[in-house]
Amino acid sequence: MDKALYIAMTGAKHNMLAQVSHSNNLANVNTTGFKADFEQARSMPVLYGDGQPTRAFALVERPATDFAHGALNETGRDLDVAVESDGFIAVQGSDGQEAYTRAGSLYIDSVGMLRTGNGLPVMGNGGPIAIPAAEKIEIAFDGAITIVPLGGQVDAIAQIDRIKLVNPDPDTMTKSEDGLFRQKNPEGELPPDGAVRIISGFLEASNVNAVNELTSILSLSRQYEMQVKMMQTVKENSESSASLLQMNG
């Protein structure tokens, strides 16, 4: 009975953690460039040093991220960009290190820095991109940023920088708690990839399937209830056994 209680207890705990993962996916169904997290459950033996593994417990883990592409939604805004196929936009994370995202809702702050929607500097050829005052700004399919200087003529076009676009192997990437992607085993910054293409005036939608996430949450909720009932049954059986021992005594 002790073993059954342990398995049910750990199962209930990890059912709750799995619901958190799916709830986070569902909460980001409308977040630009969001990639859903997978979760899986499995049984694990409890090891006792040199002893034999006589118990097992439930474990839920996040084995990977779903890198499937989201739909492209047209916005018509010049500073909105979407990665057309595979690849990422390089940004400077809050820790000062280079990180990667597919959320291309960009803006220019009060000092001319090009930033993502959540305020992270966008990386260019030599670091964060600074854009001077301009009449018009355009971002080309290869990330090149051109402007018409403030007060300049329409044909006075100047290229000021290029958004750093990278295309690492998804198996080498992991998603951090801040939603940015980083290398699992960083060995310096990733080199730019000239084959990555972006589309101006579009944003990539989240790749979360709301129906699947909601169905998973409901299924996990029922499993949690089953685990709690199992713990209650074990308790009742234990009380009955104790009562029988008292009678026999």
C-alpha positions in Angstrom: 0.0 0.0 0.0 2.9 2.3 0.7 4.1 1.9 -2.9 0.7 2.6 -4.3 0.5 5.8 -2.2 3.9 7.0 -3.4 3.0 6.4 -7.1 -0.4 8.1 -6.8 1.2 11.0 -4.9 3.9 11.6 -7.5 1.4 11.1 -10.3 -0.9 13.8 -8.9 2.0 16.2 -8.5 3.2 15.8 -12.0 -0.3 15.9 -13.5 -0.4 19.4 -12.0 2.9 20.4 -13.5 1.8 19.0 -16.9 -1.3 21.2 -16.7 0.9 24.2 -16.1 2.8 23.5 -19.3 -0.3 23.2 -21.4 -1.9 26.2 -19.7 1.1 28.3 -20.6 0.8 27.1 -24.2 -2.9 28.0 -24.2 -2.3 31.4 -22.6 0.1 32.2 -25.5 -2.2 31.2 -28.3 -2.2 34.9 -29.5 1.5 35.7 -28.7 3.5 36.6 -31.8 6.1 34.0 -32.7 5.4 31.8 -29.7 6.4 28.1 -30.0 4.5 25.5 -28.0 6.2 23.3 -25.5 5.8 19.5 -25.5 5.4 17.5 -22.3 5.6 13.8 -21.7 5.0 11.5 -18.7 6.9 8.4 -17.8 7.6 6.1 -14.8 11.0 6.2 -13.2 12.6 3.8 -10.7 13.6 5.1 -7.2 17.2 4.1 -6.7 18.6 3.3 -3.3 22.4 3.4 -3.8 23.5 -0.2 -3.9 20.0 -1.5 -3.2 17.4 -2.7 -5.7 14.9 -0.2 -7.2 11.7 -1.5 -5.5 9.6 1.5 -6.1 8.6 3.7 -9.1 7.3 7.2 -9.4 5.7 9.3 -12.1 7.7 12.0 -13.9 6.6 14.7 -16.3 9.2 16.6 -18.3 9.4 19.1 -21.1 11.4 17.2 -23.7 11.4 19.7 -26.5 9.8 22.7 -28.2 7.5 22.5 -31.2 9.4 24.4 -33.9 6.6 24.2 -36.4 5.9 27.5 -38.2 2.9 29.6 -37.3 0.7 31.3 -39.8 1.8 34.6 -41.3 -0.6 37.5 -40.6 -0.4 40.6 -42.7 -0.2 43.9 -40.8 1.0 46.3 -43.4 3.4 47.9 -40.8 6.9 48.6 -42.1 8.6 47.5 -38.9 6.7 44.2 -38.6 8.8 41.3 -39.9 8.2 37.6 -40.1 10.8 34.9 -40.7 9.6 33.2 -43.9 10.8 29.7 -43.2 13.5 28.3 -40.8 15.6 30.7 -38.9 15.6 33.3 -36.1 16.1 37.0 -35.4 19.1 37.7 -33.2 18.5 39.9 -30.2 20.3 41.0 -27.0 18.7 39.2 -24.0 18.2 40.8 -20.6 21.4 39.1 -19.5 23.4 40.9 -22.2 24.0 37.8 -24.2 22.8 37.1 -27.7 19.5 35.2 -27.9 17.1 34.4 -30.7 13.4 34.9 -31.4 10.8 34.8 -34.2 8.7 37.6 -32.7 9.2 40.3 -35.3 7.1 43.2 -34.0 9.8 45.9 -34.0 9.8 49.5 -33.0 12.3 52.3 -32.6 12.7 53.8 -29.1 13.3 57.4 -28.1 17.1 57.2 -28.7 16.9 55.4 -32.1 17.5 51.8 -30.9 15.6 49.1 -32.9 13.9 46.9 -30.4 11.5 43.9 -30.3 8.0 44.4 -28.9 9.2 43.4 -25.4 12.0 45.9 -25.5 15.0 43.8 -26.5 17.6 45.4 -28.8 17.8 43.8 -32.3 21.3 42.7 -33.3 22.9 43.9 -36.5 26.3 43.5 -38.1 28.2 45.0 -35.2 25.9 44.8 -32.3 22.5 46.4 -31.4 21.0 48.4 -34.3 20.7 52.2 -34.0 18.6 54.0 -36.6 19.0 57.7 -37.2 16.0 60.0 -37.7 14.4 59.2 -41.0 11.5 60.0 -43.3 11.0 56.4 -44.2 12.4 53.0 -43.1 12.3 49.8 -45.1 13.5 46.3 -44.2 14.4 44.1 -47.1 14.0 40.3 -47.4 17.6 39.7 -46.3 17.3 41.9 -43.3 19.0 45.0 -44.8 17.6 48.2 -43.3 17.4 51.3 -45.6 16.2 54.7 -44.8 15.4 58.0 -46.4 17.2 60.5 -44.1 15.1 63.2 -42.4 14.7 66.1 -44.8 16.2 64.1 -47.6 14.9 63.4 -51.1 13.0 60.2 -51.9 15.9 58.9 -53.9 18.4 59.6 -51.2 18.3 56.0 -49.8 21.0 54.8 -47.4 21.6 51.3 -46.0 22.5 51.7 -42.3 22.7 48.1 -41.1 21.4 44.5 -41.5 19.3 42.5 -39.1 21.3 39.5 -38.0 19.4 36.3 -39.1 20.6 32.9 -38.1 19.5 29.3 -38.9 20.8 26.9 -36.2 19.8 23.2 -36.0 16.7 23.2 -33.7 18.1 20.2 -31.9 20.9 22.4 -30.6 18.5 25.1 -29.3 16.5 25.4 -26.0 13.8 27.8 -24.9 14.6 29.8 -21.8 12.1 31.0 -19.2 12.0 34.4 -20.9 10.7 32.8 -24.1 13.9 33.4 -26.0 15.9 30.6 -27.7 19.5 30.0 -26.8 22.1 27.3 -27.7 22.2 24.3 -25.4 26.0 24.3 -25.5 27.1 27.8 -26.4 30.4 28.1 -28.1 30.2 31.7 -29.0 27.6 33.6 -31.0 26.0 32.0 -34.1 27.1 33.3 -37.5 24.6 35.1 -39.7 23.0 33.0 -42.4 22.4 34.7 -45.7 19.8 32.2 -46.8 17.3 33.2 -44.1 14.5 35.4 -45.5 12.1 37.7 -43.7 8.9 39.4 -45.0 8.1 43.0 -44.1 4.6 43.9 -43.1 3.8 40.4 -41.6 3.9 38.8 -38.2 4.1 35.1 -37.4 1.3 33.9 -35.3 1.7 31.4 -32.4 1.8 27.7 -33.5 -0.3 26.6 -30.5 -3.3 24.5 -31.3 -5.9 25.8 -28.8 -8.2 22.7 -29.2 -5.4 20.2 -28.5 -4.2 22.2 -25.5 -7.6 22.5 -24.0 -8.3 18.8 -24.5 -5.0 17.9 -22.9 -5.8 20.1 -19.8 -9.1 18.4 -19.4 -7.6 14.9 -19.7 -4.9 15.8 -17.2 -7.5 17.1 -14.8 -9.3 13.8 -14.9 -6.1 11.9 -14.3 -5.4 14.2 -11.3 -8.8 13.3 -9.8 -8.1 9.6 -10.3 -4.7 9.9 -8.5 -6.4 11.7 -5.6 -9.0 9.0 -5.4 -6.3 6.3 -5.4 -4.6 8.0 -2.4 -7.9 8.0 -0.6 -8.4 4.3 -1.4 -4.9 3.5 -0.1 -5.7 5.4 3.1 -8.9 3.5 3.6 -7.2 0.2 3.0 -4.5 1.1 5.4 -7.0 1.9 8.1 -8.8 -1.3 7.5 -5.6 -3.3 7.8 -4.7 -1.5 11.0 -8.2 -2.3 12.3 -7.8 -6.0 11.5 -4.4 -6.1 13.2 -5.9 -4.6 16.4 -8.7 -7.2 16.3 -6.3 -10.0 15.9 -4.2 -8.6 18.7 
